[in-house]
Amino acid sequence: MTRLEGAAVASPCTSVCTIDAVTGLCAGCYRTLDEIAGWIDLPEQRKRTLLATLATRRAQFGAAIAARHAPGDGRDGER
């Protein structure tokens, strides 16, 4: 095992924590609720695999999610 393979993988959480109603993804980290809840128990290699998936999700859904959750649009809890 290389040093990288055994290294702890940091959570991708960005402290935005708003689930997009259309995609079911967090507007900050692009994980599902199940992925967020299960993160702590995932083996490090599965975390790395999920991180790669998040980059793909961000590219695919990022602009649409960001537009729906822009500050001041009434959908992010700000009034």
KAKAPE-V181789 format. One record per residue. N is the residue number from 1. RES is the residue in one letter. OMEGA is omega in degrees with one decimal (NA if undefined). NEAR is the number of other ideal C-beta (glycine too) atoms within 12 Angstrom. Layout:
n=N res=RES omega=OMEGA near=NEAR
n=N res=RES omega=OMEGA near=NEAR
//
This chain:
n=1 res=M omega=177.6 near=8
n=2 res=T omega=179.8 near=8
n=3 res=R omega=179.9 near=8
n=4 res=L omega=-178.4 near=11
n=5 res=E omega=-178.6 near=13
n=6 res=G omega=-176.9 near=12
n=7 res=A omega=176.7 near=13
n=8 res=A omega=179.5 near=16
n=9 res=V omega=-179.8 near=22
n=10 res=A omega=176.7 near=13
n=11 res=S omega=177.3 near=23
n=12 res=P omega=-177.9 near=28
n=13 res=C omega=177.9 near=20
n=14 res=T omega=-179.4 near=17
n=15 res=S omega=173.5 near=11
n=16 res=V omega=169.8 near=23
n=17 res=C omega=175.4 near=20
n=18 res=T omega=-178.6 near=30
n=19 res=I omega=178.2 near=27
n=20 res=D omega=-176.7 near=28
n=21 res=A omega=-177.4 near=15
n=22 res=V omega=-175.1 near=14
n=23 res=T omega=-174.6 near=23
n=24 res=G omega=-179.0 near=19
n=25 res=L omega=174.1 near=34
n=26 res=C omega=-179.6 near=33
n=27 res=A omega=-180.0 near=35
n=28 res=G omega=-173.4 near=25
n=29 res=C omega=176.8 near=31
n=30 res=Y omega=173.8 near=34
n=31 res=R omega=172.3 near=35
n=32 res=T omega=176.7 near=21
n=33 res=L omega=178.4 near=17
n=34 res=D omega=178.5 near=15
n=35 res=E omega=177.6 near=28
n=36 res=I omega=-178.0 near=27
n=37 res=A omega=-176.2 near=14
n=38 res=G omega=-174.7 near=16
n=39 res=W omega=-173.3 near=26
n=40 res=I omega=-177.3 near=15
n=41 res=D omega=-179.5 near=12
n=42 res=L omega=171.7 near=22
n=43 res=P omega=-176.0 near=16
n=44 res=E omega=-179.9 near=22
n=45 res=Q omega=177.0 near=18
n=46 res=R omega=176.2 near=17
n=47 res=K omega=179.1 near=25
n=48 res=R omega=178.1 near=21
n=49 res=T omega=178.8 near=16
n=50 res=L omega=178.0 near=27
n=51 res=L omega=177.8 near=25
n=52 res=A omega=177.8 near=17
n=53 res=T omega=-179.2 near=22
n=54 res=L omega=177.5 near=30
n=55 res=A omega=178.0 near=18
n=56 res=T omega=178.6 near=15
n=57 res=R omega=-180.0 near=28
n=58 res=R omega=179.5 near=25
n=59 res=A omega=-176.3 near=14
n=60 res=Q omega=-171.6 near=15
n=61 res=F omega=-170.2 near=26
n=62 res=G omega=-176.7 near=23
n=63 res=A omega=-178.9 near=14
n=64 res=A omega=178.9 near=20
n=65 res=I omega=179.9 near=29
n=66 res=A omega=-179.6 near=22
n=67 res=A omega=179.9 near=16
n=68 res=R omega=-174.8 near=22
n=69 res=H omega=178.1 near=29
n=70 res=A omega=179.0 near=17
n=71 res=P omega=175.8 near=16
n=72 res=G omega=-179.7 near=10
n=73 res=D omega=176.9 near=15
n=74 res=G omega=-177.8 near=11
n=75 res=R omega=-178.1 near=20
n=76 res=D omega=178.6 near=22
n=77 res=G omega=178.1 near=14
n=78 res=E omega=178.8 near=11
n=79 res=R omega=NA near=8
//
